[in-house]
């Protein structure tokens, strides 16, 4: 079996974990070729694919989709040349709509790490998908720092939501703006609802005339509509995070990553220069507070797993699916996202009990290393590809 991994640029941040999957497939006897995609050498990449003749191509977040022309119609080359393309989505496919929308995808399979991403793919016209929980490439993660010198950190990006509002307002028709704000506020209050569902629900609360006006605009301006949905998710995420850091004023809080807005009393902004720098900060920190982005509505994502793998105790907003990934109270500290008293009490308690925090971080590291290896995910993908090849061979015989 041959696979061509289509890579658009260097693998940054959590994208690097795909290396574990490629290594695993090679260990199963799969012949994996890596092809760099560059804007000025797409034809070279196509020639290389035709030379290799892979049964499958693989990319991350749709970045390896190459469009060709057949009888005057734009088509992905995997449909033109007759192989199967697999896109592994590390985050919401809606964020990558420019490379996915407007094409018919016959030989395409989307692998998603959050079951709610099915809503986004369907919105983009893609029905064929499978769900795989995230995995980490433990062989390429550094060892944690021997000593911890940061008591509590809050993971960004953190942006004053008014900055987001001002930016969106410049590019959005004024008549569409009310549904942007109302949907964002609804998602702030209901963080487990995905943006596609939230938008539909909130729009139905407006009067029929306004509903028709927005639907007409969304149908005539599909790409602008997709950008609106992404902007709503960003706004709702920053609304939650800004709410949290604002009432943690007075606590010596290290805010890690991008920060835009007024810095509160006793808060310190730590800039991150590289992915390696970020992992090092995790390992130096006793307690890392994370607020799920709204683009991860029901899964776990990579960041919480990386925090845990580096031995920092994760404190994260509770959701119904969380116990399926990490054990609350043993491997993760949870808080109710809008319960100010719950969050303040837990932060102050654990700052007074850092040894307990350290033990939670150690248990989380062991649990993540045990349960989030690539093996099961690699076996699933390998079996899926074998089934596809077997079916294709059978159909040829018939």
C-alpha positions in Angstrom: 0.0 0.0 0.0 1.3 3.4 -1.0 0.5 6.8 0.7 1.6 10.2 -0.3 1.6 12.7 2.5 1.0 16.2 1.0 2.7 18.8 3.3 2.1 22.5 2.8 5.1 24.1 4.6 6.7 23.1 7.8 4.6 21.4 10.4 4.0 23.9 13.2 2.8 23.3 16.8 0.3 20.5 17.3 0.4 19.6 13.6 3.7 17.8 14.3 1.9 14.9 16.0 1.0 13.6 12.6 4.6 12.3 12.5 3.6 9.6 14.9 0.8 8.4 12.6 3.2 8.3 9.6 5.8 6.4 11.5 3.2 3.9 12.7 1.9 3.3 9.2 5.4 2.7 7.9 5.9 0.2 10.7 2.8 -1.6 9.4 4.5 -1.9 6.0 2.9 1.1 4.3 5.1 2.9 1.8 4.9 6.6 2.8 6.2 9.3 0.5 6.3 12.9 1.6 5.6 15.6 -1.0 6.1 19.3 -0.2 3.5 21.6 -1.7 4.6 25.0 -2.7 2.6 27.6 -4.6 5.2 27.9 -7.3 5.7 24.2 -7.8 2.2 22.6 -7.8 2.8 20.9 -11.1 6.0 19.3 -9.7 3.9 17.8 -6.9 1.3 16.5 -9.3 4.1 14.9 -11.4 5.5 13.3 -8.3 2.0 11.9 -7.3 1.6 10.5 -10.8 5.0 8.9 -10.6 4.4 7.3 -7.2 0.8 6.2 -8.1 -0.4 6.1 -4.4 -3.6 4.5 -3.5 -4.1 7.3 -0.9 -3.0 10.8 -0.3 -3.1 12.3 3.1 -3.0 15.9 4.3 -3.7 18.1 7.3 -6.8 20.3 7.4 -7.4 20.1 3.6 -4.1 21.9 2.8 -3.1 19.2 0.3 -6.1 19.5 -2.0 -4.9 20.3 -5.5 -7.5 21.4 -8.0 -7.3 20.6 -11.7 -9.5 21.1 -14.8 -11.5 18.3 -16.5 -13.6 19.2 -19.4 -13.8 22.8 -18.3 -14.8 21.9 -14.8 -12.7 22.4 -11.6 -12.1 19.1 -9.8 -9.8 17.9 -7.2 -7.0 15.8 -8.7 -7.9 12.8 -6.6 -11.2 12.6 -8.4 -9.4 13.1 -11.8 -6.7 10.6 -11.2 -8.7 8.1 -9.2 -7.1 7.8 -5.8 -8.6 8.4 -2.3 -7.7 11.6 -0.4 -7.8 11.6 3.4 -7.8 14.9 5.2 -7.0 14.7 9.0 -8.6 17.7 10.7 -6.8 18.9 13.8 -9.4 21.7 14.3 -12.8 22.8 12.9 -13.0 22.2 9.1 -15.0 25.4 8.9 -11.8 27.4 9.6 -10.4 25.9 6.4 -13.4 26.5 4.2 -11.4 28.3 1.4 -9.8 25.0 0.3 -12.9 22.8 0.8 -15.9 24.8 -0.4 -17.1 24.9 -4.0 -15.8 21.5 -5.0 -17.4 18.1 -5.4 -15.5 15.6 -3.3 -16.1 12.0 -4.5 -12.9 10.3 -3.3 -12.5 12.3 -0.1 -12.6 11.2 3.5 -12.5 13.6 6.4 -11.0 12.4 9.6 -12.2 14.5 12.5 -11.2 14.7 16.2 -14.4 16.2 17.4 -17.7 14.6 16.5 -19.4 18.0 16.1 -17.1 18.8 13.2 -19.5 16.7 11.1 -21.8 19.7 11.1 -19.1 21.8 9.5 -18.2 19.3 6.9 -21.8 18.8 5.9 -22.2 22.6 5.6 -19.3 22.5 3.2 -20.9 19.7 1.2 -18.8 16.8 2.5 -20.6 13.7 3.8 -17.8 11.1 4.0 -16.1 11.3 7.4 -14.8 9.3 10.3 -14.1 10.1 13.9 -10.7 9.5 15.6 -9.7 10.8 19.0 -6.5 12.9 19.1 -3.1 11.3 19.7 0.3 12.7 20.7 3.8 12.0 19.3 5.4 11.2 22.6 8.8 10.3 21.0 9.2 13.9 19.9 7.9 15.6 23.1 10.7 16.9 25.3 11.1 15.7 28.9 9.5 18.0 31.5 11.7 20.5 33.3 12.9 19.1 36.7 11.6 22.1 38.7 8.4 24.2 38.5 8.7 28.0 39.0 5.3 29.2 37.8 2.4 28.7 40.2 -0.5 29.4 37.8 -0.8 30.2 34.1 -3.7 31.1 31.9 -3.3 29.9 28.3 -4.2 32.3 25.5 -4.8 33.7 23.1 -6.8 36.3 25.2 -8.3 39.3 23.3 -10.6 41.9 24.6 -13.9 40.9 22.9 -14.6 44.5 22.0 -11.5 44.4 19.7 -13.1 41.4 17.9 -16.4 43.2 17.7 -14.8 46.3 16.2 -12.9 44.2 13.6 -15.9 42.3 12.5 -18.1 45.4 12.3 -15.7 46.8 9.7 -16.4 43.9 7.3 -19.9 42.8 8.0 -23.1 44.4 6.6 -24.8 46.4 9.4 -28.1 44.5 9.0 -26.2 41.2 9.7 -24.4 42.5 12.8 -27.3 41.8 15.3 -27.3 38.0 14.6 -23.5 38.0 15.0 -23.7 39.5 18.5 -26.7 37.5 19.7 -25.2 34.2 18.5 -21.9 35.0 20.1 -23.6 35.8 23.4 -25.7 32.6 23.2 -22.5 30.5 22.7 -20.9 32.4 25.6 -23.8 31.2 27.9 -24.0 27.8 26.2 -20.4 26.8 25.5 -21.1 23.2 24.4 -23.2 24.3 21.4 -21.5 24.3 18.1 -21.7 27.5 15.9 -23.8 25.9 13.1 -26.5 24.8 15.6 -26.2 28.0 17.6 -26.6 30.2 14.5 -29.7 28.4 13.3 -31.3 28.5 16.8 -30.7 32.2 17.4 -31.7 33.2 13.9 -35.1 31.5 14.5 -35.7 33.8 17.5 -35.7 36.9 15.2 -38.8 38.0 13.3 -39.6 36.2 10.0 -38.7 39.2 7.9 -35.2 39.5 9.4 -34.7 35.7 9.2 -35.4 35.8 5.5 -33.1 38.8 5.0 -30.2 36.9 6.7 -30.8 33.7 4.9 -30.9 35.5 1.5 -27.6 37.1 2.4 -26.0 33.9 3.5 -27.1 32.0 0.3 -25.8 34.8 -1.9 -22.5 35.3 0.0 -21.4 31.8 1.1 -17.8 32.6 1.8 -18.7 35.7 3.8 -21.2 33.6 5.7 -18.6 31.0 6.6 -16.3 33.8 7.8 -19.2 35.1 9.9 -19.6 31.7 11.6 -15.8 31.6 12.3 -15.9 35.2 13.7 -18.8 34.2 16.0 -16.8 31.3 17.4 -13.8 33.6 17.9 -15.9 36.2 19.7 -17.6 33.6 22.0 -14.2 32.2 22.9 -12.7 35.6 23.7 -15.8 36.6 25.6 -15.3 33.5 27.9 -11.6 34.1 28.3 -11.9 37.8 29.0 -14.6 37.1 31.6 -12.3 34.6 33.4 -9.1 36.7 33.5 -11.0 39.8 34.6 -12.3 38.4 37.8 -8.9 36.7 38.6 -7.5 40.2 39.1 -5.2 40.3 42.1 -3.9 36.7 41.5 -0.3 36.5 40.2 -1.4 35.1 36.9 0.9 34.4 34.0 -1.0 34.8 30.7 0.8 32.7 28.1 0.5 33.5 24.4 -1.2 36.3 22.5 -2.8 39.0 24.6 -4.6 42.1 23.4 -6.3 44.4 25.9 -5.6 46.1 29.3 -3.5 43.9 31.6 -5.1 43.5 35.0 -3.4 44.0 38.4 -0.8 41.3 39.2 -1.1 39.7 35.7 1.9 39.2 33.6 2.0 38.5 29.9 4.5 35.9 28.7 5.2 35.9 25.0 5.8 32.6 23.3 8.5 32.5 20.8 8.2 28.9 19.6 6.3 25.6 20.1 9.2 24.3 22.1 9.1 27.4 24.3 5.4 26.7 24.9 6.0 23.1 26.0 8.7 24.3 28.3 6.4 26.8 29.9 3.8 24.0 30.5 6.4 21.8 32.2 7.5 24.7 34.5 3.9 25.4 35.6 2.1 23.8 38.5 -1.5 24.8 37.4 -2.4 25.7 33.8 -5.9 27.2 33.3 -7.4 26.5 29.9 -10.7 27.6 28.5 -11.9 25.5 25.6 -12.2 27.4 22.3 -15.7 27.3 20.8 -14.1 25.7 17.8 -13.7 22.5 20.0 -17.3 22.1 21.0 -17.3 18.5 22.3 -13.9 16.9 21.9 -10.6 17.4 23.8 -8.3 19.0 21.2 -4.5 18.8 21.4 -3.7 21.6 23.9 -5.1 20.0 27.0 -3.3 16.8 26.2 0.0 18.6 25.6 -0.4 20.4 28.9 -1.0 17.1 30.7 1.8 15.3 28.9 4.3 18.0 30.1 3.3 17.3 33.7 1.3 20.5 34.4 -2.1 20.1 36.2 -4.8 21.1 33.8 -7.7 23.2 35.1 -10.4 23.4 32.3 -14.0 24.2 31.9 -16.2 21.1 32.5 -18.3 19.6 29.7 -20.3 16.4 29.5 -17.8 14.6 27.3 -14.7 15.5 29.3 -14.7 12.3 31.6 -14.3 10.3 28.4 -10.9 11.8 27.9 -9.5 12.7 31.4 -10.7 11.8 34.9 -12.0 14.8 36.8 -10.5 15.1 40.3 -7.7 12.7 39.5 -6.1 13.8 36.2 -7.8 17.1 35.6 -9.3 20.0 37.7 -12.6 21.2 36.3 -14.6 24.4 36.7 -18.0 25.5 35.6 -17.3 28.1 32.9 -19.7 30.8 34.2 -19.5 30.1 37.9 -17.3 32.8 39.3 -17.3 31.5 42.9 -16.4 27.9 41.7 -13.4 29.2 39.7 -12.1 31.5 42.4 -12.4 29.0 45.2 -10.6 26.3 43.2 -7.8 28.6 42.1 -7.1 29.8 45.6 -7.4 26.3 47.1 -4.9 24.8 44.7 -2.5 27.7 45.0 -2.4 26.9 48.7 -1.9 23.2 48.0 0.7 23.0 45.2 1.9 19.5 46.2 -1.6 18.2 45.5 -1.5 20.1 42.2 1.8 18.5 41.3 0.3 15.0 42.0 -2.6 15.7 39.7 -0.2 16.8 37.0 1.9 13.6 37.4 -1.2 11.4 37.2 -2.4 13.2 34.1 1.0 12.8 32.4 0.8 9.0 33.1 -2.8 8.8 31.9 -2.3 10.7 28.7 0.9 8.7 27.8 -1.1 5.5 28.3 -4.4 6.4 26.5 -3.4 8.9 23.8 -0.8 6.9 21.9 -1.2 6.6 18.2 -1.5 2.8 18.1 -5.4 2.5 18.1 -5.8 5.4 15.8 -3.2 4.1 13.4 -4.8 0.6 13.4 -8.2 2.2 12.6 -6.8 4.2 9.7 -4.8 1.2 8.4 -7.9 -1.1 8.5 -10.1 1.6 6.9 -7.6 1.9 3.9 -7.3 -1.9 3.6 -11.1 -2.2 3.5 -11.3 0.4 0.8 -8.7 -1.4 -1.3 -10.3 -4.7 -0.8 -13.7 -3.3 -1.9 -12.2 -1.7 -5.0 -10.4 -4.9 -5.9 -13.7 -6.9 -5.6 -15.6 -4.4 -7.7 -13.0 -4.7 -10.5 -13.4 -8.5 -10.5 -17.1 -8.2 -10.8 
